[in-house]
Each structure stands twice: as structure tokens, then as C-alpha cells.
Amino acid sequence: MMYQETRSYLSFASAIKLKTLLFLLWISVLAPLTASAVVVEGLFDVKMTVLDESKEIRRAALDDGLIEVLIRISGDSNILEKITAPAANGYVKRYEYSIQPSEEKDVAPLKQLWARYNTTKIMSFLRQQAIPVWGDRRTRAVVWLAVNDGKQRYVLKNKDISLIKSKANEAFNRRGVPTIWPENDALDKQTVHFSDIWAGFIDPLKKASERYASGPVVVAKMVWSGSEWKSEWSLLMDGNVRKWSLTGSDYANQIARATDLLVDAMGQKFAVLETSDISQQKTVSIEVDRVGSAEAFRRVEKYLLSLSAVRSVQLSQVEPDRVFFDLTLRSEVDDILNLIQSGSVMTLLADDVINESKDESKDASNGELKDKTIITGMTENPTKNTSASVPTEALIIEPMVYRFALR
């Protein structure tokens, strides 16, 4: 009798927990979504300095602006080696002129041309050229930059006003990459010192960056030798480190060059080759474990929405401590799997693909769902005489669910 009452109580408690979670999920749908990745505004806008408002100069400036947009959206500064840019006149949505006062005395105000390019036409053009596209939801990069300008050594932080920092922000903005500069406060200094950045020690920088974002981390040092700037740049992403060394007398050009190298590497990860045919759009179902609260649910949902390969996210099923989503993709299934696996929000479980048609089988030892991994490869063709033992590709039973857990 005591056992029956206890079991009834536990069943009731589980039901209450599930109902509470469902209610919180419903409430969370009404709340605005924010994500570690942010929506970058103005990806199709360009502002250029021009000499005058003549037709010839305007045409040349608009052509240059279109190239800047193509680089920004493709995530590839070498895109002109792969395609021929079209004339800008068919891609400009609107433009206007303005006057920008000069920062120097006795210098005439600068005339600027602002242009907005047609999003739909540019995206269609890139798809037709089979060029990967980097969407407007972009992961923020944490930037650690140590400087030795010949007079003093310092780490640039969020509140600093600096020509070097200004040029770095300008370069990252030109490429459409949102950045975070560290506070470099007492909390940061417990983990990271100037010498760590100067020597490029990865572990403390990676740990300190988790305070700000889970995306790429840029680590750099710049030193003035008396005649030129020497700099080293590192990109921490996907558990790997890529490095570049640059020299030159103009720090602004050096920063712009370094930014192109860094962002090109990011573009290789985040830009995806989209399909233009809606009928060919891929969908995938995923299970996410360790989701036992509305806060955890929102974290997962926001993260999935931030991924460049994801077009839409639909909640399909809720269970205690786990949720199921149907994702509509912009590209291939491998793109979304690679993005999730390389991130720090969700981890792929060992039995990563389960067959829904068999998911009701239980493990007698613990009552848990027993995952069934679908194996592709060679098997006997069931439509033929089994005695022939002719190997053919195995039939994949649909649907499949890719299984992850919240970190």
C-alpha cells in the first residue's frame, strides 16, 4: 500500500512538473528573444566618401559599394577571384548624399554617398553563383588586443578611446562582425594578464572570454619598433587556433588586413550554401536533453535561431528534462550539425541519431529510452533471394532525430 501511494505521488509530481514547464514555455513564447548571436543591422548599407555628385563618380562609388556588400555577405574578401561582380545600377535600392565635417581645421567638409542595396537581388545573385551566404544573425567575437606603442604597454578595453581600437572597430564593422572588448577589470585580471595576451596563452584567454560570449576569440598584439608596426593575430574557434603575423608602417592598413584574414576564417565556418528552391529545403529533428526549466528552453531556442544554417525553429514535443525541435534549414544537414558540434552550448551525444519508429523500446535495466543508432552501409537487399547475399546500400528509416544535450 505504501509503495502504491509513493508511486502515485511521484506520478502526480511528474505531471505537475511537466504542466509547469509547459506553462513556462508558453509564457516564454510571448517574451522577446535575444541571443548570444546578434542581428547585425545595415549589412546591405554602405557609406563612401566622394569628390562630387557627378554621374561618373557616383557609378564608380556604387560599384565599389556593391563589392563591399558582396564581401560582407559572403564572408570572403577574395570573392572577386571566384565571381565577376555585376554592375551596381541593377542592385541599388536607394542612395543619398550628405556632408561630413572634416576633423582637421582649414579642410573642406567631405561629401559622402550613402547607398542601400537590394537584399533579395544580392542573395539571389550569390545563390546563382553557388556562393555561401553569411546571414544577419552573427556571433560576437571577443577581442583581446595588447599594444606596445614604444612609450607604454596596455590592453585595450571596452571603455578606452584609442585610434587603434577605433580602426579595429571600423574594420570589423566593415565586414559586418559584431565585437566585444573586454572590461579588463579586476575579474578579468584574475584570469588574464598582459603577458598572457602578449605570449598568446590560449587557456586563460579562452576562460576569460566565456564571461562575454561563446563565439570566436581574437587575440592580438601590436608593437611599434620605431620604424614600423609588427603585429601577431590569433583566432580561437572550434577548439583550433589560427595565427598570422603582419608588418608595416601604417597601423590602419595592418589592422584592416588582419581583420580580413580573421573574418575570412570566420566566414568559412558561418557562411552556408543556401538552396534557392523551397521544395529542396532540408528539415531535421533534434532532441535536446537536460532542458528542465523555461530558462534552459529559451537558451536552446535562442541558440538554434542564431545559427546561420537555420531558417526556422518549431517546437514539436516536450518531455520532462528534454525537448524536441523541427528545424527548417537554409542548407545541408551537415552544416547545422557542424555548427552545433563546434559551439559550446550543446553537445552531441554518443548515440547521436535515433530512429523514432523504435523509440518506444525500453532498456529493462533502467526504464530509459534505448537509443537505436541508424547504420548506413552495406546489407542484403530484402527484395532479392537472400541466398545470393548481394550487398546493397541500407535503407534509412525515416524520420531521424539527432540527439544533443545542453551543456
C-alpha positions as CSV (number, residue, x, y, z in Angstrom):
1,M,0.0,0.0,0.0
2,M,2.8,2.4,0.9
3,Y,4.5,1.6,-2.4
4,Q,1.4,2.4,-4.4
5,E,0.9,5.7,-2.6
6,T,4.5,6.6,-3.2
7,R,4.3,5.8,-6.8
8,S,1.1,7.7,-7.2
9,Y,2.7,10.7,-5.5
10,L,5.7,10.6,-7.9
11,S,3.5,10.3,-10.9
12,F,1.5,13.3,-9.7
13,A,4.7,15.3,-9.1
14,S,6.0,14.5,-12.5
15,A,2.7,15.6,-14.1
16,I,2.8,18.8,-12.1
17,K,6.4,19.4,-13.2
18,L,5.5,18.8,-16.9
19,K,2.5,21.1,-16.7
20,T,4.5,23.8,-15.0
21,L,7.2,23.5,-17.7
22,L,4.6,23.7,-20.5
23,F,3.1,26.8,-18.9
24,L,6.5,28.4,-18.6
25,L,7.3,27.5,-22.2
26,W,4.0,29.2,-23.3
27,I,4.9,32.3,-21.3
28,S,8.4,32.3,-22.9
29,V,6.9,32.4,-26.4
30,L,5.4,35.8,-25.5
31,A,8.7,37.2,-24.4
32,P,11.1,38.8,-26.8
33,L,14.1,36.7,-28.0
34,T,17.7,37.7,-27.6
35,A,20.7,35.5,-28.3
36,S,24.4,35.3,-27.8
37,A,24.5,35.9,-31.6
38,V,23.0,39.3,-32.5
39,V,21.1,40.6,-35.5
40,V,23.5,42.8,-37.4
41,E,21.8,45.8,-38.9
42,G,23.0,47.6,-42.1
43,L,24.7,44.7,-43.8
44,F,23.4,46.0,-47.2
45,D,24.2,49.7,-46.5
46,V,27.5,51.3,-47.5
47,K,28.8,54.9,-46.9
48,M,31.5,56.2,-49.2
49,T,33.5,59.5,-49.5
50,V,33.2,61.0,-52.9
51,L,34.6,64.1,-54.6
52,D,31.4,65.3,-56.1
53,E,27.9,64.3,-57.3
54,S,28.8,63.6,-60.9
55,K,27.3,60.6,-62.6
56,E,30.7,59.0,-63.4
57,I,31.9,59.2,-59.8
58,R,28.6,58.0,-58.4
59,R,28.6,55.0,-60.7
60,A,32.2,54.0,-59.7
61,A,31.4,54.5,-56.0
62,L,28.2,52.4,-56.2
63,D,30.2,49.6,-58.0
64,D,32.7,49.7,-55.1
65,G,30.0,49.7,-52.6
66,L,28.4,46.6,-54.1
67,I,31.7,44.7,-53.9
68,E,31.9,45.7,-50.2
69,V,28.4,44.2,-49.7
70,L,29.3,41.0,-51.6
71,I,32.3,40.5,-49.4
72,R,30.3,41.2,-46.2
73,I,27.5,38.8,-47.1
74,S,29.8,36.0,-48.4
75,G,32.3,36.3,-45.6
76,D,35.0,36.2,-48.2
77,S,37.3,39.1,-49.1
78,N,38.6,37.1,-52.1
79,I,35.2,36.7,-53.7
80,L,36.2,38.5,-56.8
81,E,38.5,35.7,-57.6
82,K,35.5,33.4,-57.8
83,I,32.9,35.6,-59.5
84,T,32.5,38.7,-61.6
85,A,30.7,41.4,-59.8
86,P,27.7,42.7,-61.7
87,A,27.1,46.4,-62.4
88,A,25.7,48.1,-59.3
89,N,22.9,50.0,-61.1
90,G,20.6,47.0,-61.0
91,Y,21.2,46.3,-57.3
92,V,20.9,49.8,-55.7
93,K,17.7,50.3,-53.8
94,R,18.3,53.9,-52.9
95,Y,21.1,56.4,-52.3
96,E,21.6,59.9,-51.0
97,Y,24.4,62.5,-50.4
98,S,25.4,64.2,-47.2
99,I,28.1,66.5,-45.9
100,Q,30.6,65.2,-43.3
101,P,32.6,68.0,-41.5
102,S,36.4,67.4,-41.5
103,E,38.1,66.7,-38.2
104,E,41.0,68.9,-39.4
105,K,40.9,72.7,-39.4
106,D,41.0,74.6,-42.8
107,V,40.0,71.4,-44.6
108,A,36.8,71.5,-46.6
109,P,33.9,69.3,-45.5
110,L,33.8,65.8,-47.0
111,K,30.9,64.8,-49.3
112,Q,29.6,61.3,-48.6
113,L,27.4,59.0,-50.6
114,W,25.2,56.5,-48.7
115,A,23.7,53.6,-50.6
116,R,21.3,50.8,-49.7
117,Y,21.5,47.7,-51.9
118,N,18.7,45.3,-52.7
119,T,18.8,42.3,-50.3
120,T,16.7,40.0,-52.3
121,K,18.6,40.6,-55.6
122,I,22.0,40.2,-53.9
123,M,21.0,37.0,-52.1
124,S,19.6,35.6,-55.3
125,F,22.8,36.5,-57.2
126,L,25.0,34.8,-54.7
127,R,22.9,31.6,-54.7
128,Q,23.0,31.5,-58.5
129,Q,26.8,31.8,-58.3
130,A,26.9,29.0,-55.7
131,I,28.5,31.3,-53.2
132,P,27.9,30.6,-49.4
133,V,25.9,33.3,-47.6
134,W,26.5,34.6,-44.0
135,G,23.2,35.7,-42.6
136,D,22.4,38.7,-40.4
137,R,22.5,36.7,-37.2
138,R,26.2,36.7,-36.3
139,T,28.1,35.5,-33.3
140,R,30.0,38.2,-31.5
141,A,33.8,38.0,-31.4
142,V,35.7,38.8,-28.2
143,V,38.8,40.9,-29.0
144,W,41.9,40.9,-26.7
145,L,44.4,43.4,-28.1
146,A,47.7,44.2,-26.3
147,V,49.7,47.2,-27.5
148,N,53.3,48.4,-27.0
149,D,53.4,51.8,-28.7
150,G,57.0,52.5,-27.8
151,K,56.0,54.5,-24.7
152,Q,53.7,52.3,-22.8
153,R,52.1,48.9,-22.8
154,Y,48.4,48.3,-22.3
155,V,45.4,46.1,-23.1
156,L,42.6,47.8,-24.9
157,K,39.3,47.6,-23.0
158,N,35.7,48.4,-23.6
159,K,35.8,52.0,-22.2
160,D,39.0,53.0,-24.0
161,I,39.2,55.7,-26.6
162,S,42.0,54.8,-28.9
163,L,42.9,55.3,-32.6
164,I,44.0,51.7,-32.8
165,K,40.7,50.5,-31.2
166,S,38.7,52.9,-33.5
167,K,40.4,51.4,-36.6
168,A,39.7,47.9,-35.4
169,N,36.1,48.6,-34.8
170,E,35.9,50.3,-38.2
171,A,37.4,47.2,-39.9
172,F,35.1,44.7,-38.1
173,N,32.1,46.9,-38.8
174,R,33.0,47.0,-42.5
175,R,32.9,43.2,-42.5
176,G,29.7,43.0,-40.5
177,V,31.2,41.2,-37.5
178,P,30.0,42.4,-34.0
179,T,32.7,42.6,-31.4
180,I,33.1,42.7,-27.7
181,W,36.0,44.4,-26.0
182,P,36.8,43.1,-22.5
183,E,36.3,45.2,-19.4
184,N,39.8,44.2,-18.3
185,D,38.6,44.8,-14.8
186,A,39.6,43.1,-11.6
187,L,37.6,40.0,-12.6
188,D,39.3,39.7,-15.9
189,K,42.7,40.3,-14.3
190,Q,42.2,37.3,-12.1
191,T,42.5,35.2,-15.2
192,V,44.3,37.2,-17.9
193,H,47.4,39.4,-17.7
194,F,49.2,41.5,-20.3
195,S,51.8,38.8,-20.6
196,D,49.1,36.1,-21.4
197,I,47.9,38.2,-24.4
198,W,51.5,39.0,-25.4
199,A,52.6,35.4,-25.4
200,G,49.3,34.1,-26.8
201,F,48.5,31.8,-23.9
202,I,45.2,30.2,-25.0
203,D,43.8,28.7,-21.9
204,P,43.4,31.8,-19.7
205,L,42.1,33.8,-22.7
206,K,39.5,31.2,-23.6
207,K,38.3,31.0,-20.0
208,A,38.1,34.8,-19.6
209,S,36.2,35.1,-22.8
210,E,33.4,32.8,-21.6
211,R,32.3,35.8,-19.5
212,Y,31.3,37.7,-22.6
213,A,30.4,35.3,-25.4
214,S,30.7,31.7,-26.7
215,G,31.9,32.6,-30.2
216,P,35.2,33.3,-31.8
217,V,38.0,34.9,-29.7
218,V,40.6,37.2,-31.4
219,V,43.9,37.6,-29.6
220,A,46.4,40.1,-30.9
221,K,49.5,42.1,-30.0
222,M,50.9,45.2,-31.8
223,V,54.3,46.7,-31.2
224,W,55.9,49.9,-32.6
225,S,59.6,49.2,-33.4
226,G,60.4,52.8,-34.1
227,S,60.1,52.4,-37.9
228,E,57.2,50.0,-38.3
229,W,54.3,48.2,-36.6
230,K,54.7,44.5,-36.1
231,S,51.6,42.5,-35.1
232,E,50.5,39.0,-34.4
233,W,46.9,37.9,-34.6
234,S,45.3,34.6,-33.5
235,L,41.8,33.3,-33.9
236,L,40.4,30.8,-31.3
237,M,37.5,29.0,-32.8
238,D,36.2,25.4,-32.9
239,G,38.9,24.4,-30.4
240,N,41.6,25.4,-33.0
241,V,44.0,28.3,-33.2
242,R,44.9,30.1,-36.4
243,K,47.7,32.6,-36.5
244,W,49.0,35.4,-38.7
245,S,52.0,37.8,-38.5
246,L,52.0,41.2,-40.2
247,T,54.4,44.2,-40.5
248,G,54.0,47.7,-42.0
249,S,54.3,51.4,-41.3
250,D,50.6,52.1,-41.4
251,Y,48.8,50.6,-38.5
252,A,45.3,51.2,-40.0
253,N,46.1,49.2,-43.1
254,Q,47.7,46.5,-41.0
255,I,44.5,46.2,-38.8
256,A,42.3,46.2,-41.9
257,R,44.4,43.4,-43.5
258,A,44.4,41.4,-40.2
259,T,40.6,41.8,-39.9
260,D,40.1,40.4,-43.4
261,L,42.2,37.4,-42.6
262,L,40.3,36.8,-39.3
263,V,36.8,37.3,-40.8
264,D,37.5,35.2,-43.8
265,A,38.3,32.3,-41.4
266,M,35.0,33.0,-39.6
267,G,33.2,33.1,-42.9
268,Q,34.4,29.7,-43.8
269,K,32.6,28.4,-40.7
270,F,29.5,30.5,-40.6
271,A,28.6,31.1,-44.2
272,V,26.4,28.4,-45.7
273,L,25.5,27.5,-49.2
274,E,21.7,28.2,-49.3
275,T,19.3,26.5,-51.6
276,S,17.1,28.8,-53.6
277,D,14.4,26.1,-54.3
278,I,11.9,26.0,-51.4
279,S,10.9,22.4,-52.4
280,Q,14.5,21.3,-51.7
281,Q,14.8,22.9,-48.3
282,K,16.1,20.3,-45.7
283,T,14.4,19.7,-42.4
284,V,15.9,17.9,-39.4
285,S,14.5,16.9,-36.0
286,I,16.7,17.2,-32.9
287,E,16.3,16.1,-29.3
288,V,17.9,18.2,-26.6
289,D,18.3,16.7,-23.1
290,R,18.9,18.4,-19.8
291,V,16.3,21.0,-20.5
292,G,14.4,21.1,-17.2
293,S,13.3,24.7,-17.0
294,A,11.9,27.6,-19.1
295,E,15.2,29.4,-18.8
296,A,17.0,26.3,-20.3
297,F,14.4,26.0,-23.0
298,R,14.8,29.6,-24.1
299,R,18.5,29.3,-24.1
300,V,18.3,26.4,-26.5
301,E,15.7,28.0,-28.7
302,K,17.6,31.3,-29.0
303,Y,20.8,29.4,-29.8
304,L,19.2,27.4,-32.6
305,L,17.7,30.6,-34.0
306,S,21.2,32.2,-34.0
307,L,22.7,29.5,-36.2
308,S,23.2,30.7,-39.8
309,A,22.1,27.3,-41.2
310,V,18.7,27.5,-39.6
311,R,15.8,29.2,-41.3
312,S,13.1,28.4,-38.6
313,V,12.6,26.6,-35.4
314,Q,9.5,24.7,-34.4
315,L,8.9,23.1,-31.0
316,S,7.4,19.6,-31.7
317,Q,7.4,17.8,-28.3
318,V,8.1,18.4,-24.6
319,E,9.0,15.8,-22.1
320,P,10.4,16.2,-18.6
321,D,14.0,17.4,-18.9
322,R,14.0,17.2,-22.8
323,V,12.5,18.9,-25.7
324,F,12.2,18.1,-29.4
325,F,12.5,20.7,-32.3
326,D,11.9,20.5,-36.0
327,L,14.4,22.7,-37.8
328,T,14.0,24.1,-41.4
329,L,17.4,24.6,-42.8
330,R,19.0,27.0,-45.2
331,S,21.5,24.4,-46.4
332,E,22.6,20.9,-45.7
333,V,22.1,18.9,-42.5
334,D,25.9,18.6,-42.1
335,D,26.1,22.4,-41.8
336,I,23.8,22.5,-38.8
337,L,25.5,19.5,-37.2
338,N,28.9,21.0,-37.6
339,L,27.8,24.4,-36.2
340,I,26.3,22.8,-33.1
341,Q,29.2,20.5,-32.5
342,S,31.7,23.3,-32.9
343,G,29.8,25.5,-30.4
344,S,29.8,25.5,-26.6
345,V,26.0,25.4,-25.9
346,M,25.1,21.9,-26.9
347,T,27.0,18.6,-27.1
348,L,26.3,15.7,-29.4
349,L,25.6,12.5,-27.5
350,A,27.3,9.3,-28.3
351,D,24.2,7.7,-29.9
352,D,23.5,10.9,-31.9
353,V,20.8,9.6,-34.3
354,I,17.8,7.7,-33.0
355,N,15.1,6.0,-35.0
356,E,11.7,7.4,-34.0
357,S,9.9,4.3,-35.2
358,K,11.7,2.3,-32.5
359,D,12.0,4.9,-29.7
360,E,9.4,3.2,-27.5
361,S,11.8,0.3,-26.8
362,K,12.9,0.4,-23.2
363,D,16.1,-0.7,-21.5
364,A,14.9,-3.2,-19.0
365,S,17.7,-2.3,-16.6
366,N,16.7,1.3,-16.0
367,G,13.5,2.1,-17.9
368,E,15.2,4.7,-20.0
369,L,14.6,5.1,-23.8
370,K,17.0,2.8,-25.5
371,D,18.6,4.7,-28.5
372,K,18.8,3.0,-31.8
373,T,21.6,4.3,-34.0
374,I,20.8,4.0,-37.7
375,I,23.7,2.4,-39.5
376,T,24.3,3.2,-43.2
377,G,26.5,0.9,-45.2
378,M,26.1,-2.4,-47.0
379,T,23.4,-5.0,-46.3
380,E,21.4,-7.7,-48.1
381,N,18.7,-6.5,-50.4
382,P,15.4,-7.9,-48.9
383,T,13.7,-7.9,-52.2
384,K,16.0,-10.4,-53.7
385,N,16.9,-14.0,-52.8
386,T,18.8,-13.9,-49.5
387,S,20.9,-16.8,-50.6
388,A,22.6,-14.6,-53.2
389,S,23.8,-12.3,-50.4
390,V,24.2,-9.4,-52.8
391,P,25.3,-6.3,-50.8
392,T,23.4,-3.1,-51.4
393,E,23.0,0.3,-49.5
394,A,21.0,0.0,-46.4
395,L,17.5,1.7,-46.3
396,I,17.4,4.6,-43.9
397,I,14.2,4.5,-41.9
398,E,12.7,8.0,-41.5
399,P,12.3,10.1,-39.5
400,M,15.6,10.5,-37.7
401,V,16.3,12.5,-34.6
402,Y,19.8,13.9,-33.8
403,R,20.3,13.8,-30.1
404,F,22.1,16.5,-28.1
405,A,22.3,17.7,-24.5
406,L,22.5,21.2,-23.1
407,R,25.9,21.9,-21.6
